[in-house]
Amino acid sequence: MRSDRLVLGLAAPLLAIVLALGVSTLVLALTGNSPVDVFRLLGGQLTRSGELIKTLNRAAPYYISGVAVAVGFKMNLFNIGVEGQYRLAGVVAAAAGAGLPLPGPLRLVAILAAAILVGATWAGIAGVLRAYRGVSEVISTIMLNAIALGLTPFMLTRWFQEQKAEGTVDFSIRTRDIPSGGRLPDLDVLVPGGVSGGVHLNAFILIAAVVGVGYWLLIWRSRFGFDLRASGSNPHAARASGVDAKRMTVMAMAISGGAAGLVGLSTIVGSAPHRYTDESFLAGLGFTGIAIALLGRNNPVGIALGALLWAFMDIARTPMSRANLPREITTIMQGILILSVVVAYQVVQRIGQRREAASIAREIDPEPPPAPDRAPAGAPA
């Protein structure tokens, strides 16, 4: 049985890769683009250290976003509000980091704590509405997204905007710069041979790694995580065993939002510009996290691989343009990859369920009953 699970577990990603490559090749051929040229260009990126560093830097916020979504998925909660949660947390954390009079590393701790608190509070609203009023978290997080996307620029322009010197011609709206004590140093010393071309390894990947380890410990190595997974798998059985379903709903959404609050800090505590501006703050990370959580099947290692692959395809857009290839090809391939993963895992899951049902049936009734002997013709009954 264990070997069957291992085979099925390996079959799903392999089938997804084969489907994605096959469909992508077909789409490229139908659109008049050479699949060989595209795949050769993508393979060439693996040999360029600068492109790989860009991929790691882009994958870090993607990974945290995927983890934030996966926490909700483990309890059958769909947190679509990561986008609003991390944008609201980003502007508040940047303002707190620039304004609080804290020494050295305490400023960095305050920035991270502010982001976690804002994200957890904003997502907790949806959790409370779901637990105590039965409001779908899908609807409430969509509405909270809309509020957050309007509230963020309002707060930035009303309270957190940097006051520019009189006579300065600068129309950008931003918070004050984060002092050096609230920034993470680059990790260029870890790159063999060093880096060039103005590319730096963002230390934000360390925060992503801590989030991933924390997610694994919380979900798979704690009593709370067991209760959360039990509530997601069978809420009635979990409730009968003494698990408070309402409390678990609120806590799961708050933890998901707390992780989401960290998503946008890569340009605040990591790389430049070390402040919040609408121009430099990455948008769309929350919705991408949903796709990455699906790619990784809510597993911390799987989410990491999904984030790296997604970031790799994002970074490939610039080389695509330079090679006179449509950069939209990478977006199409990302969509094909998601569909391939969903289809592959559904197929493998159904095969596994049928094999398990057949195995149970054999254990219950290992041998069919012998067929009754047929009486010869004309014999008395």
C-alpha positions as CSV (number, residue, x, y, z in Angstrom):
1,M,0.0,0.0,0.0
2,R,2.8,2.4,0.9
3,S,4.6,1.7,-2.4
4,D,1.3,2.3,-4.3
5,R,1.0,5.7,-2.6
6,L,4.6,6.6,-3.5
7,V,4.1,5.6,-7.2
8,L,0.8,7.6,-7.4
9,G,2.5,10.5,-5.7
10,L,5.3,10.6,-8.3
11,A,2.9,9.9,-11.2
12,A,0.9,13.1,-10.6
13,P,3.7,15.7,-11.1
14,L,5.2,13.6,-13.9
15,L,1.9,13.5,-15.7
16,A,1.4,17.2,-15.1
17,I,4.8,18.0,-16.6
18,V,4.1,15.8,-19.7
19,L,0.7,17.4,-20.2
20,A,2.1,20.9,-19.8
21,L,5.0,20.3,-22.2
22,G,2.7,18.6,-24.8
23,V,0.0,21.3,-24.7
24,S,2.5,24.1,-24.6
25,T,4.3,22.7,-27.7
26,L,1.0,22.5,-29.5
27,V,0.0,26.1,-28.6
28,L,3.4,27.4,-29.7
29,A,3.2,25.6,-33.0
30,L,-0.4,26.8,-33.7
31,T,0.7,30.4,-33.0
32,G,3.6,30.2,-35.4
33,N,6.3,30.2,-32.8
34,S,9.1,27.6,-32.7
35,P,8.8,25.4,-29.6
36,V,12.5,24.5,-30.0
37,D,13.5,28.2,-29.8
38,V,11.3,28.8,-26.8
39,F,12.5,25.8,-24.8
40,R,16.1,26.5,-25.8
41,L,15.8,30.0,-24.5
42,L,14.2,28.8,-21.2
43,G,17.0,26.2,-20.8
44,G,19.6,28.9,-21.4
45,Q,18.3,30.8,-18.4
46,L,19.4,28.0,-16.1
47,T,23.0,28.7,-16.9
48,R,22.9,32.4,-16.2
49,S,23.5,33.3,-12.5
50,G,21.9,36.7,-12.9
51,E,18.6,35.2,-14.1
52,L,18.7,32.6,-11.4
53,I,19.1,35.3,-8.7
54,K,16.2,37.2,-10.1
55,T,14.2,34.1,-10.0
56,L,15.0,33.5,-6.3
57,N,14.2,37.1,-5.5
58,R,10.8,36.9,-7.3
59,A,10.0,33.5,-5.9
60,A,10.3,34.5,-2.2
61,P,7.1,36.7,-2.0
62,Y,5.3,34.1,-4.3
63,Y,6.2,31.4,-1.8
64,I,4.8,33.3,1.2
65,S,1.7,34.1,-0.7
66,G,1.2,30.5,-1.6
67,V,1.7,29.5,2.1
68,A,-0.9,32.0,3.1
69,V,-3.5,30.6,0.8
70,A,-2.5,27.0,1.7
71,V,-3.3,27.6,5.4
72,G,-6.9,28.3,4.5
73,F,-7.0,25.4,2.0
74,K,-6.0,23.0,4.8
75,M,-9.3,23.9,6.5
76,N,-11.4,24.2,3.3
77,L,-11.3,28.0,3.6
78,F,-10.7,30.0,0.4
79,N,-8.8,33.1,1.3
80,I,-9.0,35.3,-1.8
81,G,-8.2,38.3,0.2
82,V,-4.4,37.9,0.3
83,E,-4.0,40.7,-2.2
84,G,-5.7,43.3,0.0
85,Q,-4.2,41.9,3.2
86,Y,-0.6,42.3,2.0
87,R,-1.1,45.7,0.4
88,L,-2.7,47.2,3.5
89,A,0.0,45.5,5.7
90,G,2.7,46.9,3.5
91,V,1.8,50.5,3.8
92,V,1.3,50.3,7.6
93,A,4.5,48.4,8.1
94,A,6.5,50.8,6.0
95,A,5.1,53.8,7.9
96,A,5.8,52.1,11.2
97,G,9.3,51.2,10.2
98,A,10.1,54.8,9.1
99,G,8.4,56.5,12.0
100,L,9.0,54.4,15.2
101,P,12.0,55.5,17.2
102,L,13.5,52.1,17.6
103,P,17.2,51.1,17.6
104,G,18.9,48.7,15.3
105,P,17.2,45.3,14.7
106,L,14.2,46.2,16.8
107,R,13.0,48.4,14.0
108,L,13.0,45.3,11.6
109,V,11.1,43.3,14.2
110,A,8.6,46.1,14.5
111,I,8.1,46.2,10.7
112,L,7.5,42.4,10.6
113,A,5.2,42.4,13.6
114,A,3.1,45.3,12.2
115,A,2.7,43.5,8.9
116,I,1.7,40.3,10.5
117,L,-0.8,42.0,12.9
118,V,-2.4,44.1,10.1
119,G,-2.8,41.1,7.8
120,A,-4.1,38.8,10.6
121,T,-6.6,41.5,11.7
122,W,-7.9,42.1,8.1
123,A,-8.3,38.4,7.4
124,G,-9.7,37.7,10.9
125,I,-12.7,39.9,10.0
126,A,-13.6,37.4,7.3
127,G,-13.0,34.5,9.7
128,V,-15.4,36.1,12.3
129,L,-18.1,36.6,9.7
130,R,-17.8,33.0,8.5
131,A,-17.7,31.5,12.0
132,Y,-20.5,33.6,13.7
133,R,-22.7,34.8,10.8
134,G,-22.2,32.1,8.2
135,V,-20.9,34.6,5.6
136,S,-18.9,32.9,2.9
137,E,-15.2,33.8,3.2
138,V,-15.0,34.0,-0.6
139,I,-17.5,36.9,-0.7
140,S,-16.2,38.7,2.4
141,T,-12.5,38.5,1.3
142,I,-13.4,39.8,-2.1
143,M,-15.2,42.8,-0.5
144,L,-12.4,43.3,1.9
145,N,-10.0,43.4,-1.0
146,A,-11.9,46.2,-2.6
147,I,-11.9,48.1,0.7
148,A,-8.2,47.6,1.3
149,L,-7.3,48.7,-2.3
150,G,-9.1,51.9,-1.6
151,L,-8.0,52.3,2.0
152,T,-4.3,51.9,1.2
153,P,-3.9,55.0,-1.0
154,F,-6.1,57.0,1.3
155,M,-3.9,56.2,4.3
156,L,-0.8,56.8,2.3
157,T,-1.8,60.3,1.1
158,R,-3.6,61.3,4.3
159,W,-1.2,60.1,7.1
160,F,1.9,58.3,5.8
161,Q,3.1,60.4,2.9
162,E,6.6,61.7,3.0
163,Q,6.8,65.5,3.3
164,K,9.0,66.8,0.5
165,A,11.2,69.9,0.7
166,E,9.6,73.0,-0.6
167,G,10.4,73.6,-4.3
168,T,11.1,69.9,-5.0
169,V,9.7,68.7,-8.2
170,D,8.7,65.1,-7.4
171,F,5.2,63.9,-8.0
172,S,5.6,60.4,-6.5
173,I,3.6,59.5,-3.4
174,R,5.6,57.4,-0.9
175,T,6.4,56.8,2.7
176,R,9.7,57.9,4.3
177,D,12.7,55.7,3.7
178,I,13.3,52.8,6.1
179,P,16.5,53.5,8.2
180,S,19.3,51.0,7.8
181,G,18.4,49.3,11.1
182,G,15.1,48.1,9.5
183,R,16.7,46.6,6.4
184,L,18.0,43.2,5.6
185,P,21.5,43.0,4.1
186,D,22.1,41.5,0.7
187,L,23.2,37.8,0.5
188,D,25.7,38.3,-2.3
189,V,28.5,36.6,-0.4
190,L,26.5,33.3,-0.7
191,V,26.7,33.4,-4.5
192,P,29.6,31.5,-5.9
193,G,31.7,33.8,-8.1
194,G,29.8,36.9,-6.9
195,V,27.1,38.8,-8.8
196,S,27.2,41.3,-11.6
197,G,24.9,43.6,-13.6
198,G,23.4,45.3,-10.5
199,V,21.6,42.1,-9.4
200,H,21.7,41.3,-5.7
201,L,20.4,38.3,-3.8
202,N,17.6,39.6,-1.6
203,A,17.8,38.4,2.0
204,F,14.0,38.3,2.0
205,I,14.3,34.6,0.9
206,L,15.3,34.0,4.5
207,I,12.0,35.2,5.7
208,A,10.3,33.0,3.2
209,A,12.3,30.0,4.5
210,V,11.2,30.8,8.0
211,V,7.6,31.0,7.0
212,G,7.9,27.7,5.2
213,V,9.4,25.9,8.2
214,G,6.8,27.5,10.5
215,Y,4.0,26.4,8.2
216,W,5.3,22.8,8.2
217,L,5.7,22.7,12.0
218,L,2.3,24.3,12.7
219,I,0.3,22.1,10.3
220,W,2.0,18.8,10.6
221,R,3.8,18.9,13.9
222,S,1.4,20.5,16.3
223,R,-1.9,19.7,18.0
224,F,-3.4,22.9,16.5
225,G,-2.4,21.8,13.1
226,F,-3.9,18.3,13.6
227,D,-7.2,19.9,14.7
228,L,-7.1,22.3,11.8
229,R,-6.6,19.5,9.2
230,A,-9.2,17.4,11.0
231,S,-11.7,20.3,10.8
232,G,-11.0,20.7,7.1
233,S,-11.3,16.9,6.3
234,N,-14.4,16.1,8.4
235,P,-15.8,19.0,10.4
236,H,-18.5,16.9,12.0
237,A,-16.1,14.3,13.3
238,A,-13.8,17.1,14.6
239,R,-16.7,18.8,16.4
240,A,-17.7,15.5,18.0
241,S,-14.1,15.1,19.3
242,G,-14.2,18.4,21.0
243,V,-12.7,20.8,18.4
244,D,-14.2,24.3,18.5
245,A,-15.0,24.8,14.8
246,K,-15.8,28.5,15.1
247,R,-12.5,29.2,16.9
248,M,-10.6,27.1,14.4
249,T,-12.1,29.1,11.5
250,V,-11.1,32.4,13.0
251,M,-7.7,31.2,13.9
252,A,-7.0,29.7,10.5
253,M,-8.1,32.9,8.7
254,A,-6.0,35.0,11.1
255,I,-2.9,32.9,10.6
256,S,-3.4,32.9,6.8
257,G,-3.7,36.7,6.9
258,G,-0.7,37.0,9.2
259,A,1.4,35.2,6.6
260,A,-0.1,37.3,3.8
261,G,1.0,40.5,5.6
262,L,4.6,39.5,4.9
263,V,4.2,39.1,1.2
264,G,4.9,42.6,0.1
265,L,7.9,43.4,2.4
266,S,10.6,42.3,-0.1
267,T,10.9,45.9,-1.4
268,I,10.6,47.4,2.0
269,V,13.0,45.5,4.2
270,G,14.9,43.7,1.5
271,S,15.8,45.3,-1.8
272,A,15.4,48.9,-2.8
273,P,13.6,51.3,-2.6
274,H,13.1,50.5,1.2
275,R,9.8,52.4,1.3
276,Y,6.2,52.0,0.1
277,T,5.2,53.5,-3.2
278,D,2.4,52.5,-5.5
279,E,5.0,52.3,-8.4
280,S,7.5,50.0,-6.7
281,F,5.1,47.8,-4.6
282,L,4.4,44.5,-6.4
283,A,0.8,44.0,-7.3
284,G,-1.0,40.7,-8.1
285,L,1.0,38.5,-5.7
286,G,-2.1,37.5,-3.7
287,F,-3.9,36.0,-6.7
288,T,-0.7,34.4,-7.9
289,G,-0.4,32.7,-4.5
290,I,-3.7,30.8,-5.2
291,A,-2.2,29.3,-8.4
292,I,1.1,28.5,-6.6
293,A,-0.8,26.8,-3.7
294,L,-2.7,24.7,-6.2
295,L,0.6,23.8,-8.0
296,G,2.2,22.8,-4.8
297,R,-0.8,20.9,-3.5
298,N,-0.5,22.8,-0.1
299,N,2.8,21.1,0.6
300,P,5.6,23.4,1.8
301,V,8.1,21.8,-0.6
302,G,5.6,21.6,-3.4
303,I,4.7,25.3,-3.0
304,A,8.5,26.2,-3.1
305,L,8.9,24.4,-6.4
306,G,5.7,26.0,-7.7
307,A,7.0,29.5,-6.7
308,L,10.4,28.9,-8.3
309,L,8.8,27.7,-11.5
310,W,6.3,30.6,-11.7
311,A,9.1,33.1,-11.0
312,F,11.3,31.5,-13.6
313,M,8.5,32.0,-16.2
314,D,8.1,35.6,-15.1
315,I,11.7,36.4,-15.5
316,A,11.8,34.7,-18.9
317,R,9.6,37.5,-20.3
318,T,12.5,39.9,-20.8
319,P,14.7,37.4,-22.7
320,M,11.6,36.4,-24.8
321,S,11.2,40.0,-25.9
322,R,14.9,40.3,-26.7
323,A,14.7,37.2,-28.8
324,N,11.8,38.6,-30.8
325,L,9.4,36.1,-29.2
326,P,6.0,37.1,-27.8
327,R,6.5,37.6,-24.0
328,E,2.9,36.5,-23.5
329,I,4.0,33.0,-24.3
330,T,5.1,32.6,-20.7
331,T,1.7,33.7,-19.3
332,I,0.0,31.1,-21.6
333,M,2.4,28.4,-20.4
334,Q,1.7,29.3,-16.8
335,G,-2.0,28.9,-17.4
336,I,-1.4,25.6,-19.2
337,L,0.7,24.4,-16.3
338,I,-2.1,25.1,-13.7
339,L,-4.7,23.2,-15.8
340,S,-2.3,20.3,-16.3
341,V,-1.6,20.0,-12.6
342,V,-5.3,20.1,-11.7
343,V,-6.2,17.5,-14.4
344,A,-3.2,15.3,-13.5
345,Y,-3.9,15.2,-9.8
346,Q,-7.6,14.6,-10.3
347,V,-6.8,11.6,-12.6
348,V,-4.3,10.2,-10.2
349,Q,-6.6,10.8,-7.2
350,R,-9.4,8.9,-8.8
351,I,-7.1,6.0,-9.7
352,G,-5.9,5.9,-6.1
353,Q,-9.4,5.9,-4.8
354,R,-10.4,3.0,-7.1
355,R,-7.3,1.0,-6.1
356,E,-8.0,1.6,-2.4
357,A,-11.6,0.5,-2.8
358,A,-10.6,-2.6,-4.6
359,S,-8.0,-3.4,-1.9
360,I,-10.7,-3.0,0.8
361,A,-13.1,-5.2,-1.1
362,R,-10.4,-7.9,-1.4
363,E,-9.8,-7.8,2.4
364,I,-13.5,-8.1,3.2
365,D,-14.2,-10.9,0.7
366,P,-10.8,-12.3,-0.4
367,E,-12.2,-15.3,-2.4
368,P,-15.4,-15.4,-4.4
369,P,-17.9,-18.2,-3.3
370,P,-17.5,-21.4,-5.4
371,A,-20.1,-21.8,-8.2
372,P,-22.8,-24.4,-7.4
373,D,-22.5,-27.7,-9.1
374,R,-25.0,-28.1,-12.0
375,A,-27.2,-31.1,-11.7
376,P,-27.2,-33.4,-14.8
377,A,-30.1,-33.1,-17.1
378,G,-33.1,-35.1,-16.1
379,A,-31.9,-35.6,-12.5
380,P,-34.5,-34.9,-9.7
381,A,-34.2,-31.5,-8.1
